[in-house]
Amino acid sequence: MAEDDIDDVDKAILHALQEDARNMSSGDIAERTGTSDSTVRKRIQRLESDGMIKGYSADVDYQASGYPLRMLLFCTASIPERGDLIPDILDIDGVISVQELVTGERNLLVTVVGETDGDITPVAQELLEMGLTVADEVLVRSHETKPFGEFDSP
């Protein structure tokens, strides 16, 4: 789906689902967008099948759930390999996300959670064994997100 194919209704649907997909019914979204419930359901199905909506997940507070450490590991991998390494990195216990960075020497950002330093250190070791260089480590105090404002209906 090209960006041109996303109209204001699609944007409003995406914004509503980002706000609270668990509790936002298609009827609630229809009311916001001035469309029918069935239109919203069809649009959501199309957005899912076109890959615009990749899935639904819980926003977990790792600290409250017993994993108070969140570490960002800035890594360097060879450019031809970096994308191919992502699935293997995600398989490492404690890794919750990997971002491929396209500028700078540090080209992978790996986010790890754990209870203690002893949970984080083995992740860094596994990354080194995969041939990555861990260029920097940053301990994160908090991580907050919000829905993308451009999806909010005008």
C-alpha atoms as one frame of an Amber mdcrd trajectory, in Angstrom:
protein
   0.000   0.000   0.000   1.428   3.355  -1.001   1.223   6.325   1.337  -1.124
   7.979  -1.186  -3.628   5.163  -0.563  -3.983   6.129   3.103  -6.832   8.574
   3.545  -8.033  10.445   6.628 -10.220   7.527   7.721  -7.260   5.125   7.566
  -5.151   7.590   9.530  -7.857   7.946  12.177  -8.106   4.159  12.442  -4.331
   3.833  12.875  -4.313   6.588  15.490  -7.162   4.995  17.458  -5.506   1.571
  17.414  -2.216   3.079  18.595  -4.031   4.780  21.459  -5.667   1.625  22.796
  -6.189  -1.282  20.400  -7.372  -3.570  23.182 -10.309  -1.404  24.233 -11.087
   0.441  21.008 -13.978  -1.241  19.217 -14.710  -0.811  15.545 -17.907   0.945
  16.664 -15.884   3.454  18.702 -13.648   4.135  15.714 -16.659   4.413  13.375
 -18.125   7.055  15.661 -14.855   9.032  15.554 -14.550   8.805  11.794 -18.186
   9.265  10.836 -18.225   5.915   9.022 -19.969   2.618   9.638 -18.767  -0.186
  11.863 -18.439  -2.490   8.841 -16.370   0.106   6.962 -13.946   0.307   9.876
 -13.664  -3.499  10.109 -12.996  -3.752   6.348 -10.417  -0.964   6.532  -8.639
  -2.656   9.440  -8.561  -5.956   7.526  -7.094  -4.170   4.491  -4.510  -2.323
   6.604  -3.510  -5.659   8.144  -3.314  -7.537   4.833  -1.323  -4.709   3.240
   1.175  -4.871   6.125   0.379  -1.395   7.445  -0.751  -2.952  10.736   1.888
  -5.542  11.596   0.251  -6.861  14.738  -1.034  -6.043  18.195   0.990  -6.244
  21.363   0.934  -5.333  25.028   2.905  -2.322  26.249   4.707  -4.070  29.112
   6.180  -2.138  32.019   9.284  -4.291  32.432  10.335  -2.562  35.629   6.991
  -3.251  37.301   7.089  -6.847  36.068  10.422  -7.571  37.743  12.930  -6.546
  35.070  14.170  -3.143  36.208  17.142  -2.884  33.843  16.705  -1.694  30.267
  19.967  -1.422  28.368  20.582  -0.067  24.893  23.533  -1.710  23.153  24.831
   0.232  20.153  26.515  -2.299  17.894  28.463  -2.349  14.675  27.998  -5.127
  12.151  29.237  -5.429   8.597  26.808  -3.598   6.338  25.974  -6.609   4.147
  25.237  -8.762   7.229  23.424  -6.398   9.586  19.887  -7.063   8.315  20.430
 -10.814   8.195  21.601 -10.854  11.828  18.408  -9.366  13.253  16.428 -12.635
  13.641  19.391 -14.272  15.432  19.790 -11.273  17.739  16.076 -11.359  18.587
  16.494 -15.023  19.584  18.889 -14.069  22.409  17.218 -14.241  25.844  16.556
 -10.749  27.175  16.555  -8.987  23.800  13.235  -7.211  23.220  14.028  -5.199
  20.086  16.596  -4.596  17.368  16.704  -1.509  15.198  18.764  -1.294  12.024
  20.429   2.107  11.830  21.395   3.371   8.391  23.727   6.219   9.273  26.875
   6.216  11.343  29.274   3.486  12.312  26.900   2.058  14.932  24.345   0.357
  12.735  22.316  -1.820  15.125  20.553  -0.762  18.311  19.724  -3.721  20.552
  17.397  -3.257  23.532  17.768  -5.713  26.402  15.881  -6.082  29.677  16.911
  -7.962  32.776  16.772  -8.207  36.545  20.493  -7.645  37.133  23.710  -6.824
  35.315  24.243 -10.579  35.190  21.298 -10.819  32.790  22.679  -8.168  30.431
  26.333  -9.263  30.284  25.638 -12.602  28.539  23.683 -10.767  25.824  26.668
  -8.559  25.071  28.889 -11.647  25.020  26.588 -13.411  22.526  26.613 -10.333
  20.299  30.415 -10.362  20.343  30.425 -14.071  19.479  28.195 -13.275  16.484
  30.911 -10.952  15.205  29.341  -7.668  16.270  31.203  -4.922  18.047  29.393
  -3.452  21.051  30.373   0.192  20.705  28.355   1.655  23.583  25.982   0.649
  26.357  23.332   2.980  27.768  21.165   2.260  30.808  17.622   3.598  30.306
  15.598   5.026  33.193  12.252   5.236  31.406  10.706   4.633  28.007   7.422
   6.239  27.019   5.624   6.247  23.670   2.591   7.934  22.163   0.532   7.537
  18.992   2.007   9.183  15.897   0.328  12.582  15.658   0.122  12.645  11.858
  -2.435   9.833  12.087  -4.716  11.966  14.251  -7.663  13.108  12.168  -7.752
  16.835  11.356
